[in-house]
């Protein structure tokens, strides 16, 4: 049973305190040998600093430094031992369903054929997935030309929720939409999960991409037990694509002939991908029917989600406190060296001048 109050995670680190004993013995013996050194035959002790340019530390100074560095060593061992107290009691939850969201953040998702824009509507749909009661763990990958893992599949879905406001079409400088690379990244993350759990991908996009081998890739994933669900964002009528910064507000992306590029929802392509991936296809709307349909399709694990009475303690680690004490003790040491260096040079200069 874990400790209920203050304790150390790795108390064996305190065995390092035993190293202070041989260091103290060495220090004592070296000081004794220095006091009986042959140089004492040629000058009295009080004249030796003028002869050698250095002076031996007094016993009080020597042992004072030893105690100081012993304190630093003890604080370091204290930090390594992991002092901790206070904990959060967390009930374990064993989900059997995992859904990894692939969010398209290419420039076409900035189109405003749905209010306020496609990317804003997509963020709202993800928020609905999080807030609705469910039996599914969520993860998130944002992609355009390259995929970016925002969050792996996790029970802490508020991590995904907190990241949503920062997701925009300005995340990547290289525009374009490469779904295949995002699917490869999702496959790597999902295959690390238990095989008995349901593993699925939710593609949220307007379908404004052209990758010839994409259907075969999706079909292969479905054969390996990773289904693909698709949520279409936008309208089939479409609208013009806003130009990225630093273009003037209200300007549009144009083709080679100078005409504004119009992006529309590619229903046929997205529906075909969902069919090849043995998943469902929904078009985003302002109701929660699309969200619930996707969650129902994702919650098909042979190992149903279940909450148990088993609990675990998440301790608050306090290792940083002795680290801060070490830093506070070392800072004056470095400041003293900087202040002492000019004085030491002046002293050497004065000695040199006296000899000349």
N, C-alpha and C positions, 0 to 999 in steps of 0.2 A: 504494500500500500504506500503511495507517495506521501512525502512529508506534508504536513498541513500548514507549517509556518516557514520561518526563515531557514534556509538550508543552502548547500552548495551542490551544483549539478555534478562537478568533477572534483571532489575533495582531495583526490590523490595528488593533485598539483602541489599541495602543501608540503609534500616530501622534498620539494626543492629548497625548503628552508634549511635542510641539513647541509646544503652546500656552503652555508655561511660559516660552519665550524672549520673546515679545512682552510678557508680563506683567512679566517682570524688567526689560525695557527701560523700560516705562511707569513702574514703581516707581522706577527710578533717576532718570528725567527729572523726575518729579513731585517727588521729594525735592530735586533741584537747583533747580527753579523756586521751591519753597517757601522755600529758604534765601536766595534773592535777591528775595523778595517785598517790596512797598512798606512793609509793616508794620514791617520792620526799621529804617526810617528814624526811627521814633518812640521806640524803646526798645531797650535792649541785649537780647541773646538770653536772658540768664538772668532778665530781668524780664518777658518775654513771657507766661509762664504766669500771672502775677498780673494781667496786663492782659486776656488773652482768656479766662481760666478753663480753658484747656486747655494741654497741653504737646505739643510735637512729639516724636515717637519718635526715640530715638537710632538711629544707623545699625545698631548691633548688634541692637537690638530689632526694627527694621523688617525686616531680612533674616532674623532668627530666625523671625518670624511667616511670612515668605514660604516659608522652608524647611519649616516645619510644615505649611502648607496644600499645599505641593508634594508632601509625603509622602502626605497624605490623597488628593490627586488621583491620585498614582501607584498607591496601593492600590486606589482605585476602578477605574482602568483595568485593573489586574491581575485584579480580580474579573470585569470585563466580558469580558476576554480568555479566560476559562474555563480556568484551570489544571486539569490532570487527569493522573492516573497510576493504575496498577493497572486491570485490566479482567477481565471474565468472558467466557470464550469460549463462545458459545452456538451450537449447531447449529440451522440453520434448518429449520423444519417447515412443510410446505405442505398444510394440510388442505383437503378439498373438501366437508366435511359440517358443517353448523351447526345446532345445536339450542338454541332459546331456551325456557327453562322458565318457565312462569307458575304461581307458587305462591299458592294461595288462603290468605290469612291472616285471613279473616273469623271472627266469633265461633263459628260452627258447627264450625270446625276444632278447637275445644277439646274437643269431645265425646270421651268415653272409651269408645266402643264397640269400638275397637281399642286394644290396649295399647301404650304408656301413654296415648296420645291420638292423634287424627288428625294434628295438626300435628307431633307427634314422629315418627309413622310416615312422614309426608311428608318430613321432614328426613332420615330414615334412607334413604329411597328415593333422594333426591338424592345422598347420600353414596355409595350403591351405584353410581349412574351414573358418579360421578367415579372411583371406585376400580377398577371393572372395566376391563380392557383394551378400548380403543375406537378408533374412527377419527373421532370427532366432537368438535368444539369446542362448549363450553357457555357459556350466559349465563343470567342469572336475573333475573326480575321478580317481586316480591312485590306482591300486590294485595288490596284489600278494596273500599272505596268508590272509592279512587284507586290507580293503579299507582305503584310505586316501583322504579326500576332499581337493583338491587343490584350487578349486574355485566353489562356488555355481553358479547356473544359473544367469547370469548377463549381462547387456548391455555393461559393460566395458570389452570387450573381450580382450583388451590389457593386462589385469591382467592375463588371461590364457596364452597369448603369452609370457609374461615376465617369466612365470614359466616353460616354456617348456625346456630350456637348463638344468635345474636342475633335470629333470625326467630321471632316469636311473634304471637299474636292481639292483643297489646296495642300493636302498632306504630301503629295508627290509632285516633283517637278517634271518627271517624264510621264506625259499623258498617254492614254491608251488603256485598254482593258484586256488583261491576260488571265482568263479564268483557269486555264490549265495549270499554271504555276501555283495558283491559290489552292486548287484541288490537290496537287501534290503535297503541299504543306499541310493541308487538312488531313490527308491520308496518314502522314507521318504521326500527327498528334493522336488521331483516333486509334491507330493500331497499337499504341502503347497502353490502351485501356483494356480491361478484362474482356475476353472474347465472348463471355456469356451475357454481357450487357448489350443493349441495343445501341448501335452507332449510326448516326445520321448526319447529313449536311443540309443546311438551309441556305440556298443561294438567293440573295436579295439583290435584284438588278433590273435594269430596263431592257436587257438583251441587246444592247448596242455594241456587239462584238462579233468577230468573224474568225473562228478557229475550226478548221476542217475536221480534225481528229477528236473534237471535244465529246461528241456523242459516244464514240468507242471508249474513251477514257471513263465516262460516267457509267457505261454499261459494265465495264470491268470492275469498277468499285462496287456496283450493286451485286455482282457475282461473289465478291469477297465479303458481303454482309454490310456494306456501307451504303445506305440509301441516300438519294438526293431528292430533297424537296425544293420547290422553287416558289418564290414570292415575287411577282412582277410589280414594278413600280413605274407608273406613268400611264399615258393614254395612247391608243393607236393613232390618234390624230397627230400627236406630238407637238413640238414647239422648237423655236430656235435655241441654239446652245450659246450661253453667254461666254464672252471671251474672258480668259483668265487675267489676273493682274499681271503687269501694271497697265493693262488696257483700260481705256476710259469706261466708266460705268455706262451701261446701256448699249455697248458695242457687242457684236456677235462674231462667232467663228465663221469664216467664209471658206468656200472651196476655191479651186484654181480659177474658176470663172468669175469669182467675186460674189457669188450668191451666198446668202446665209445658210449654214448647215442646219437642217431640221432633224431632230432625233425623235423617234417614236418608239413605243413599246412593241417589241418583237414577240408577239404572243406565240406564233408558230414555233419559233426557235426555243423559247423557254418551256413551252408545253411539251415539246419533243424531248428536251433534256430531262424533264421530270418523268416522262414515260420510260425513257431508257434507264433512269436511275431507280425505277420501281417506287417512285414517290408521288406526292400530290403537287398539283399546281394551283396556285391561288393568285388573284390580282388584288393588291392592297386596296382597301377601302376604309371608310371611317367607322365601320362597325368592327366588332371583335370576332366575327364568324370566321374570317380568314386565319386569325391567330389561333383560335381554338381548333380548327381543322388540322393545322400543322402540328400542334401539340399532341393531338390524338394520334396522328400518324407516327409521331416520334416515340410515343410511349407504348412500345410493343415488346419490351424486354421479357425474356423468359424468367428473369429474376426481378420480380416487381419491386418497386421502391418501397421501403418500409422504414419507419422510425422505431428505434428501440429505446429502452430505458437506460442503456449503457451510456456512461458519460466519461469524458476525459477532461483533464485539467490543462489549461493553457497558461503556463507560468509567465509572469512579468520579469524578464531578465534585467538585472541591475549591474552588469559587468562594467558599464560605462562610468559608474561612480568612482571606482579606484583609478580608472584611466584618466579621468578629469583631475584627480588628485596628483597623479604622476606628472601631468602636464603643468599643473600649477607649481610643483616643486622644481621642474626643470627650466621653466621660463626665466626665473631670476639668475640661474646659472649661466645661461647664454648671454643675458644682458650684462652680467658681471665681467664676462670674458671680453666683450666688446669695449667696455669702459676701461678694462685693465690693460689692454694691448698698448695704447699710446703711452701710458705711464711706464710700462715695462720697457718700451723702446727708449724713452727719455732716460730711464735709469741706466740702461746699457750705454747710452751715449755719454752720460756723466762719468761712468766708470772708465770708458775709453778715453775721455778727455783728461781724466786725472792721470792715466798711465802715460799719455803723451807728454 
